[in-house]
Amino acid sequence: QVQLVESGGGLVQPGGSLRLSCAASGNIVDIYDMGWYRQAPGKLRELVARVTSNGSTIYEDSVKGRFTISRDSDKNTMYLQMNSLKPEDTAVYYCNYRRGRFTPWGSWGQGTQVTVSS
């Protein structure tokens, strides 16, 4: 079992930046990839970005060039650097993990609220 704790959300003006953190603990050996999801009010949860254990990354089209996902193995922490934020980025952001490419994502945590508004 892996425990994940998201942090770093908040209120930011359009064009601003935030860095989200996801601290992992527990049985973190053999994690295939980790990802950031988000869910806006009235919408389905969507994958924002993910990073594999070998460092490969993939991004949802609307965040390409603005968001950067990274992992610090020494700190067992994953990050999402979000720049040039837009109101449509407003959502609850969640991190999660998988142990294999075709295995389901783990349990969802509380998430961290990101609000982009002037």
PyMOL commands that place a pseudoatom at each C-alpha (Angstrom):
pseudoatom trace, name=CA, resn=GLN, resi=1, chain=A, elem=C, hetatm=0, pos=[0.000, 0.000, 0.000]
pseudoatom trace, name=CA, resn=VAL, resi=2, chain=A, elem=C, hetatm=0, pos=[1.211, 3.494, -0.860]
pseudoatom trace, name=CA, resn=GLN, resi=3, chain=A, elem=C, hetatm=0, pos=[0.113, 6.617, 0.937]
pseudoatom trace, name=CA, resn=LEU, resi=4, chain=A, elem=C, hetatm=0, pos=[0.087, 9.858, -1.035]
pseudoatom trace, name=CA, resn=VAL, resi=5, chain=A, elem=C, hetatm=0, pos=[-0.353, 13.359, 0.322]
pseudoatom trace, name=CA, resn=GLU, resi=6, chain=A, elem=C, hetatm=0, pos=[-0.922, 16.274, -2.052]
pseudoatom trace, name=CA, resn=SER, resi=7, chain=A, elem=C, hetatm=0, pos=[-0.071, 19.860, -1.135]
pseudoatom trace, name=CA, resn=GLY, resi=8, chain=A, elem=C, hetatm=0, pos=[0.710, 23.217, -2.672]
pseudoatom trace, name=CA, resn=GLY, resi=9, chain=A, elem=C, hetatm=0, pos=[-2.651, 24.296, -3.998]
pseudoatom trace, name=CA, resn=GLY, resi=10, chain=A, elem=C, hetatm=0, pos=[-4.132, 27.730, -3.488]
pseudoatom trace, name=CA, resn=LEU, resi=11, chain=A, elem=C, hetatm=0, pos=[-5.580, 30.827, -5.075]
pseudoatom trace, name=CA, resn=VAL, resi=12, chain=A, elem=C, hetatm=0, pos=[-3.555, 32.425, -7.848]
pseudoatom trace, name=CA, resn=GLN, resi=13, chain=A, elem=C, hetatm=0, pos=[-4.226, 35.090, -10.453]
pseudoatom trace, name=CA, resn=PRO, resi=14, chain=A, elem=C, hetatm=0, pos=[-4.308, 34.228, -14.162]
pseudoatom trace, name=CA, resn=GLY, resi=15, chain=A, elem=C, hetatm=0, pos=[-0.780, 34.035, -15.490]
pseudoatom trace, name=CA, resn=GLY, resi=16, chain=A, elem=C, hetatm=0, pos=[0.597, 33.040, -12.112]
pseudoatom trace, name=CA, resn=SER, resi=17, chain=A, elem=C, hetatm=0, pos=[2.403, 29.895, -10.986]
pseudoatom trace, name=CA, resn=LEU, resi=18, chain=A, elem=C, hetatm=0, pos=[2.040, 27.189, -8.387]
pseudoatom trace, name=CA, resn=ARG, resi=19, chain=A, elem=C, hetatm=0, pos=[4.013, 24.069, -7.556]
pseudoatom trace, name=CA, resn=LEU, resi=20, chain=A, elem=C, hetatm=0, pos=[2.136, 21.045, -6.316]
pseudoatom trace, name=CA, resn=SER, resi=21, chain=A, elem=C, hetatm=0, pos=[3.828, 18.326, -4.298]
pseudoatom trace, name=CA, resn=CYS, resi=22, chain=A, elem=C, hetatm=0, pos=[2.892, 14.690, -3.791]
pseudoatom trace, name=CA, resn=ALA, resi=23, chain=A, elem=C, hetatm=0, pos=[4.691, 12.961, -0.941]
pseudoatom trace, name=CA, resn=ALA, resi=24, chain=A, elem=C, hetatm=0, pos=[4.712, 9.171, -1.125]
pseudoatom trace, name=CA, resn=SER, resi=25, chain=A, elem=C, hetatm=0, pos=[5.258, 6.710, 1.708]
pseudoatom trace, name=CA, resn=GLY, resi=26, chain=A, elem=C, hetatm=0, pos=[4.723, 3.013, 2.345]
pseudoatom trace, name=CA, resn=ASN, resi=27, chain=A, elem=C, hetatm=0, pos=[5.472, 0.305, -0.215]
pseudoatom trace, name=CA, resn=ILE, resi=28, chain=A, elem=C, hetatm=0, pos=[6.841, 2.519, -2.986]
pseudoatom trace, name=CA, resn=VAL, resi=29, chain=A, elem=C, hetatm=0, pos=[9.046, -0.139, -4.570]
pseudoatom trace, name=CA, resn=ASP, resi=30, chain=A, elem=C, hetatm=0, pos=[8.190, -1.172, -8.133]
pseudoatom trace, name=CA, resn=ILE, resi=31, chain=A, elem=C, hetatm=0, pos=[5.984, 1.780, -8.947]
pseudoatom trace, name=CA, resn=TYR, resi=32, chain=A, elem=C, hetatm=0, pos=[5.629, 1.909, -12.733]
pseudoatom trace, name=CA, resn=ASP, resi=33, chain=A, elem=C, hetatm=0, pos=[4.437, 5.484, -13.048]
pseudoatom trace, name=CA, resn=MET, resi=34, chain=A, elem=C, hetatm=0, pos=[2.866, 8.339, -11.148]
pseudoatom trace, name=CA, resn=GLY, resi=35, chain=A, elem=C, hetatm=0, pos=[0.512, 10.981, -12.361]
pseudoatom trace, name=CA, resn=TRP, resi=36, chain=A, elem=C, hetatm=0, pos=[-1.411, 14.132, -11.625]
pseudoatom trace, name=CA, resn=TYR, resi=37, chain=A, elem=C, hetatm=0, pos=[-5.143, 14.202, -12.281]
pseudoatom trace, name=CA, resn=ARG, resi=38, chain=A, elem=C, hetatm=0, pos=[-7.598, 17.028, -11.851]
pseudoatom trace, name=CA, resn=GLN, resi=39, chain=A, elem=C, hetatm=0, pos=[-11.344, 17.337, -11.491]
pseudoatom trace, name=CA, resn=ALA, resi=40, chain=A, elem=C, hetatm=0, pos=[-13.235, 20.556, -12.067]
pseudoatom trace, name=CA, resn=PRO, resi=41, chain=A, elem=C, hetatm=0, pos=[-16.799, 21.044, -10.788]
pseudoatom trace, name=CA, resn=GLY, resi=42, chain=A, elem=C, hetatm=0, pos=[-19.277, 19.157, -12.954]
pseudoatom trace, name=CA, resn=LYS, resi=43, chain=A, elem=C, hetatm=0, pos=[-16.547, 17.488, -14.995]
pseudoatom trace, name=CA, resn=LEU, resi=44, chain=A, elem=C, hetatm=0, pos=[-14.902, 14.104, -15.068]
pseudoatom trace, name=CA, resn=ARG, resi=45, chain=A, elem=C, hetatm=0, pos=[-11.504, 13.559, -13.543]
pseudoatom trace, name=CA, resn=GLU, resi=46, chain=A, elem=C, hetatm=0, pos=[-8.815, 13.874, -16.206]
pseudoatom trace, name=CA, resn=LEU, resi=47, chain=A, elem=C, hetatm=0, pos=[-5.160, 12.972, -16.430]
pseudoatom trace, name=CA, resn=VAL, resi=48, chain=A, elem=C, hetatm=0, pos=[-2.976, 16.087, -16.518]
pseudoatom trace, name=CA, resn=ALA, resi=49, chain=A, elem=C, hetatm=0, pos=[0.481, 14.556, -16.647]
pseudoatom trace, name=CA, resn=ARG, resi=50, chain=A, elem=C, hetatm=0, pos=[2.324, 11.419, -15.731]
pseudoatom trace, name=CA, resn=VAL, resi=51, chain=A, elem=C, hetatm=0, pos=[5.919, 10.319, -15.317]
pseudoatom trace, name=CA, resn=THR, resi=52, chain=A, elem=C, hetatm=0, pos=[7.279, 6.790, -15.508]
pseudoatom trace, name=CA, resn=SER, resi=53, chain=A, elem=C, hetatm=0, pos=[10.015, 5.275, -13.370]
pseudoatom trace, name=CA, resn=ASN, resi=54, chain=A, elem=C, hetatm=0, pos=[12.510, 5.843, -16.210]
pseudoatom trace, name=CA, resn=GLY, resi=55, chain=A, elem=C, hetatm=0, pos=[11.603, 9.519, -16.460]
pseudoatom trace, name=CA, resn=SER, resi=56, chain=A, elem=C, hetatm=0, pos=[9.352, 9.484, -19.509]
pseudoatom trace, name=CA, resn=THR, resi=57, chain=A, elem=C, hetatm=0, pos=[6.597, 12.083, -19.343]
pseudoatom trace, name=CA, resn=ILE, resi=58, chain=A, elem=C, hetatm=0, pos=[3.285, 12.673, -21.032]
pseudoatom trace, name=CA, resn=TYR, resi=59, chain=A, elem=C, hetatm=0, pos=[1.003, 15.703, -20.815]
pseudoatom trace, name=CA, resn=GLU, resi=60, chain=A, elem=C, hetatm=0, pos=[-2.579, 16.512, -21.576]
pseudoatom trace, name=CA, resn=ASP, resi=61, chain=A, elem=C, hetatm=0, pos=[-2.680, 18.825, -24.588]
pseudoatom trace, name=CA, resn=SER, resi=62, chain=A, elem=C, hetatm=0, pos=[-4.042, 21.882, -22.783]
pseudoatom trace, name=CA, resn=VAL, resi=63, chain=A, elem=C, hetatm=0, pos=[-1.118, 21.970, -20.317]
pseudoatom trace, name=CA, resn=LYS, resi=64, chain=A, elem=C, hetatm=0, pos=[1.761, 21.242, -22.680]
pseudoatom trace, name=CA, resn=GLY, resi=65, chain=A, elem=C, hetatm=0, pos=[4.399, 23.946, -22.452]
pseudoatom trace, name=CA, resn=ARG, resi=66, chain=A, elem=C, hetatm=0, pos=[2.928, 25.305, -19.207]
pseudoatom trace, name=CA, resn=PHE, resi=67, chain=A, elem=C, hetatm=0, pos=[3.126, 22.407, -16.733]
pseudoatom trace, name=CA, resn=THR, resi=68, chain=A, elem=C, hetatm=0, pos=[6.127, 20.290, -15.834]
pseudoatom trace, name=CA, resn=ILE, resi=69, chain=A, elem=C, hetatm=0, pos=[5.957, 17.004, -13.940]
pseudoatom trace, name=CA, resn=SER, resi=70, chain=A, elem=C, hetatm=0, pos=[8.981, 15.677, -12.091]
pseudoatom trace, name=CA, resn=ARG, resi=71, chain=A, elem=C, hetatm=0, pos=[9.986, 13.137, -9.465]
pseudoatom trace, name=CA, resn=ASP, resi=72, chain=A, elem=C, hetatm=0, pos=[12.611, 13.335, -6.711]
pseudoatom trace, name=CA, resn=SER, resi=73, chain=A, elem=C, hetatm=0, pos=[13.393, 9.738, -5.812]
pseudoatom trace, name=CA, resn=ASP, resi=74, chain=A, elem=C, hetatm=0, pos=[15.525, 10.714, -2.834]
pseudoatom trace, name=CA, resn=LYS, resi=75, chain=A, elem=C, hetatm=0, pos=[12.600, 12.560, -1.277]
pseudoatom trace, name=CA, resn=ASN, resi=76, chain=A, elem=C, hetatm=0, pos=[9.914, 10.154, -2.572]
pseudoatom trace, name=CA, resn=THR, resi=77, chain=A, elem=C, hetatm=0, pos=[8.088, 13.186, -3.869]
pseudoatom trace, name=CA, resn=MET, resi=78, chain=A, elem=C, hetatm=0, pos=[6.503, 14.091, -7.187]
pseudoatom trace, name=CA, resn=TYR, resi=79, chain=A, elem=C, hetatm=0, pos=[5.929, 17.659, -8.303]
pseudoatom trace, name=CA, resn=LEU, resi=80, chain=A, elem=C, hetatm=0, pos=[3.795, 19.545, -10.773]
pseudoatom trace, name=CA, resn=GLN, resi=81, chain=A, elem=C, hetatm=0, pos=[5.138, 22.966, -11.679]
pseudoatom trace, name=CA, resn=MET, resi=82, chain=A, elem=C, hetatm=0, pos=[2.275, 24.963, -13.152]
pseudoatom trace, name=CA, resn=ASN, resi=83, chain=A, elem=C, hetatm=0, pos=[3.041, 28.200, -14.991]
pseudoatom trace, name=CA, resn=SER, resi=84, chain=A, elem=C, hetatm=0, pos=[0.886, 30.599, -17.003]
pseudoatom trace, name=CA, resn=LEU, resi=85, chain=A, elem=C, hetatm=0, pos=[-2.165, 29.397, -15.142]
pseudoatom trace, name=CA, resn=LYS, resi=86, chain=A, elem=C, hetatm=0, pos=[-5.586, 29.975, -16.655]
pseudoatom trace, name=CA, resn=PRO, resi=87, chain=A, elem=C, hetatm=0, pos=[-9.048, 30.052, -15.061]
pseudoatom trace, name=CA, resn=GLU, resi=88, chain=A, elem=C, hetatm=0, pos=[-9.825, 26.757, -16.783]
pseudoatom trace, name=CA, resn=ASP, resi=89, chain=A, elem=C, hetatm=0, pos=[-7.049, 25.125, -14.746]
pseudoatom trace, name=CA, resn=THR, resi=90, chain=A, elem=C, hetatm=0, pos=[-9.206, 25.580, -11.666]
pseudoatom trace, name=CA, resn=ALA, resi=91, chain=A, elem=C, hetatm=0, pos=[-9.838, 22.139, -10.176]
pseudoatom trace, name=CA, resn=VAL, resi=92, chain=A, elem=C, hetatm=0, pos=[-8.974, 19.762, -7.384]
pseudoatom trace, name=CA, resn=TYR, resi=93, chain=A, elem=C, hetatm=0, pos=[-5.657, 18.143, -8.257]
pseudoatom trace, name=CA, resn=TYR, resi=94, chain=A, elem=C, hetatm=0, pos=[-4.867, 14.575, -7.238]
pseudoatom trace, name=CA, resn=CYS, resi=95, chain=A, elem=C, hetatm=0, pos=[-1.767, 12.449, -7.497]
pseudoatom trace, name=CA, resn=ASN, resi=96, chain=A, elem=C, hetatm=0, pos=[-1.769, 8.703, -7.943]
pseudoatom trace, name=CA, resn=TYR, resi=97, chain=A, elem=C, hetatm=0, pos=[0.388, 5.759, -8.938]
pseudoatom trace, name=CA, resn=ARG, resi=98, chain=A, elem=C, hetatm=0, pos=[0.349, 2.443, -10.792]
pseudoatom trace, name=CA, resn=ARG, resi=99, chain=A, elem=C, hetatm=0, pos=[2.479, -0.655, -10.398]
pseudoatom trace, name=CA, resn=GLY, resi=100, chain=A, elem=C, hetatm=0, pos=[2.181, -1.584, -14.057]
pseudoatom trace, name=CA, resn=ARG, resi=101, chain=A, elem=C, hetatm=0, pos=[1.167, -0.084, -17.385]
pseudoatom trace, name=CA, resn=PHE, resi=102, chain=A, elem=C, hetatm=0, pos=[-2.102, -2.015, -17.446]
pseudoatom trace, name=CA, resn=THR, resi=103, chain=A, elem=C, hetatm=0, pos=[-2.864, -2.034, -13.741]
pseudoatom trace, name=CA, resn=PRO, resi=104, chain=A, elem=C, hetatm=0, pos=[-5.421, 0.334, -12.229]
pseudoatom trace, name=CA, resn=TRP, resi=105, chain=A, elem=C, hetatm=0, pos=[-4.465, 3.509, -10.444]
pseudoatom trace, name=CA, resn=GLY, resi=106, chain=A, elem=C, hetatm=0, pos=[-4.345, 3.357, -6.647]
pseudoatom trace, name=CA, resn=SER, resi=107, chain=A, elem=C, hetatm=0, pos=[-6.773, 4.831, -4.154]
pseudoatom trace, name=CA, resn=TRP, resi=108, chain=A, elem=C, hetatm=0, pos=[-7.567, 8.520, -4.451]
pseudoatom trace, name=CA, resn=GLY, resi=109, chain=A, elem=C, hetatm=0, pos=[-6.528, 10.953, -1.732]
pseudoatom trace, name=CA, resn=GLN, resi=110, chain=A, elem=C, hetatm=0, pos=[-7.993, 14.269, -0.659]
pseudoatom trace, name=CA, resn=GLY, resi=111, chain=A, elem=C, hetatm=0, pos=[-6.422, 16.272, -3.433]
pseudoatom trace, name=CA, resn=THR, resi=112, chain=A, elem=C, hetatm=0, pos=[-5.409, 19.903, -3.323]
pseudoatom trace, name=CA, resn=GLN, resi=113, chain=A, elem=C, hetatm=0, pos=[-7.573, 22.765, -4.585]
pseudoatom trace, name=CA, resn=VAL, resi=114, chain=A, elem=C, hetatm=0, pos=[-6.181, 25.067, -7.267]
pseudoatom trace, name=CA, resn=THR, resi=115, chain=A, elem=C, hetatm=0, pos=[-8.200, 28.182, -8.022]
pseudoatom trace, name=CA, resn=VAL, resi=116, chain=A, elem=C, hetatm=0, pos=[-7.162, 30.561, -10.788]
pseudoatom trace, name=CA, resn=SER, resi=117, chain=A, elem=C, hetatm=0, pos=[-9.086, 33.793, -10.545]
pseudoatom trace, name=CA, resn=SER, resi=118, chain=A, elem=C, hetatm=0, pos=[-8.575, 37.537, -10.529]
for i in range(1, 118): cmd.bond("trace and resi %d" % i, "trace and resi %d" % (i + 1))
show_as sticks, trace
zoom trace
